[in-house]
Amino acid sequence: MKAVLQRVKSARVAVGGHEKASIDKGFLLLVGIAREDTPDVVRAMARKISKLRVFEDEQGKMNLDINEIGGKILSISQFTLLGNTDKGNRPGFDPAAPPDEAKKLWEDLNEELKKRGIPVAEGEFGAKMEITLVNDGPVTFVLNRS
């Protein structure tokens, strides 16, 4: 599993020109599910995301996690994160999980995050989406779990 986590002031996702979901302060989370990912990987990633201290405290230090600031997550499934560009000019997507498996694990990740007290809004699995965000910082991290 690979995730790109962006600290945002706001984010929204639209499908077919219609807004599907939006959040204020929190994380925009782009998630790629790999073939070898398991429920254990999902739980570990949810734990990491929920405890990541990347929000500023009163002294301006990254000391607070998403729950401490009352943040939300906009979760977007994005298989292209697992694209292999090592050879040639066209990415290969063999590392990505098949759609049925990926959808289940992505939904499981979102449920694990909700269990940790974080409101989670979702994009639409497999859809062409338009994502708009205001990155806060900018603060962006790439998380890998396998």
C-alpha positions in Angstrom: 0.0 0.0 0.0 1.2 3.4 -0.9 -0.5 6.6 0.3 0.1 10.3 -0.5 -1.1 12.3 2.5 -1.5 16.1 2.1 -2.3 18.4 5.0 -5.1 20.6 3.6 -7.2 23.6 4.6 -9.9 22.2 2.4 -10.4 19.6 -0.3 -13.2 18.4 -2.6 -13.9 15.7 -5.1 -16.2 15.9 -8.1 -17.4 13.1 -10.3 -19.0 14.0 -13.6 -18.9 17.7 -12.7 -20.9 17.1 -9.5 -19.4 17.4 -6.0 -19.3 14.1 -4.3 -17.6 15.0 -1.1 -15.6 17.8 0.6 -13.8 18.5 3.8 -12.3 21.4 5.7 -9.1 21.1 7.7 -7.5 17.6 7.6 -5.9 15.3 5.1 -6.4 14.6 1.4 -5.4 10.9 1.2 -4.6 9.3 -2.1 -4.4 5.5 -1.7 -2.9 2.8 -3.9 -3.6 -0.8 -3.0 -0.9 -3.4 -3.9 -1.4 -7.0 -4.8 0.3 -8.2 -1.6 -1.7 -5.9 0.8 -3.6 -7.6 3.6 -6.0 -6.5 6.4 -2.9 -6.3 8.6 -1.4 -3.7 6.2 -4.7 -1.8 6.2 -4.7 -1.7 10.1 -1.1 -0.6 10.2 -1.7 2.2 7.7 -4.8 3.4 9.5 -2.8 3.5 12.8 0.0 5.4 11.2 -2.3 8.0 9.5 -4.3 8.5 12.7 -1.3 9.1 14.9 0.9 11.1 12.5 1.7 14.4 14.2 1.8 16.9 11.4 -0.5 19.7 12.6 1.0 22.7 14.4 0.6 23.3 18.1 0.6 26.8 19.8 4.4 27.1 19.3 4.2 26.3 15.6 5.7 22.8 15.9 4.3 19.8 14.2 3.0 18.1 17.4 -0.7 17.4 16.9 -2.4 14.5 15.2 -5.6 14.8 13.1 -7.9 13.9 16.1 -6.4 16.6 18.2 -7.3 19.3 15.7 -10.7 17.9 14.9 -9.7 17.2 11.3 -11.3 15.1 8.6 -10.0 12.9 5.7 -11.0 12.9 2.1 -9.9 9.5 0.9 -9.4 8.8 -2.8 -8.5 5.5 -4.3 -5.6 6.0 -6.8 -4.1 2.9 -8.4 -1.7 5.0 -10.5 0.4 5.4 -7.3 1.6 1.9 -7.9 2.6 2.5 -11.5 6.0 1.3 -12.5 7.9 3.8 -14.7 11.3 2.1 -14.5 11.3 0.9 -18.1 10.0 2.6 -21.2 7.6 5.5 -21.4 4.4 3.8 -20.5 3.7 2.9 -16.8 3.0 -0.7 -15.9 0.4 -1.4 -13.2 1.2 -5.0 -12.4 1.9 -4.1 -8.7 -1.7 -2.8 -8.2 -4.3 -5.1 -6.7 -7.2 -6.2 -9.0 -10.1 -3.8 -8.7 -12.4 -6.0 -6.5 -9.7 -6.6 -4.0 -8.5 -3.0 -4.1 -12.0 -1.6 -3.5 -12.5 -3.8 -0.5 -9.2 -2.9 1.1 -9.7 0.8 0.4 -13.1 0.7 2.0 -11.6 -1.3 5.0 -9.0 1.4 5.4 -11.7 4.1 5.5 -13.6 2.1 8.1 -10.5 1.7 10.2 -9.9 5.4 10.1 -13.5 6.0 11.2 -13.1 3.6 14.1 -10.2 5.8 15.2 -12.7 8.8 15.5 -11.8 10.5 12.2 -14.6 11.6 9.9 -13.8 10.2 6.4 -15.3 11.4 3.1 -14.7 9.3 0.0 -14.2 9.7 -3.7 -15.8 7.2 -6.0 -13.8 4.0 -6.6 -12.9 3.5 -10.2 -14.4 6.8 -11.4 -12.7 9.7 -13.2 -12.5 12.4 -10.5 -11.6 16.0 -10.3 -9.9 16.9 -7.0 -9.4 20.4 -5.7 -7.4 21.2 -2.6 -5.8 24.0 -0.7 -2.5 22.4 0.6 -1.6 23.7 4.1 2.1 24.3 4.3 2.6 22.7 1.8 2.9 19.6 3.9 2.9 16.3 1.9 4.1 12.8 2.9 4.4 9.5 1.0 3.6 6.5 3.3 4.5 3.0 2.3 3.3 -0.1 4.1 3.7 -3.7 2.9 
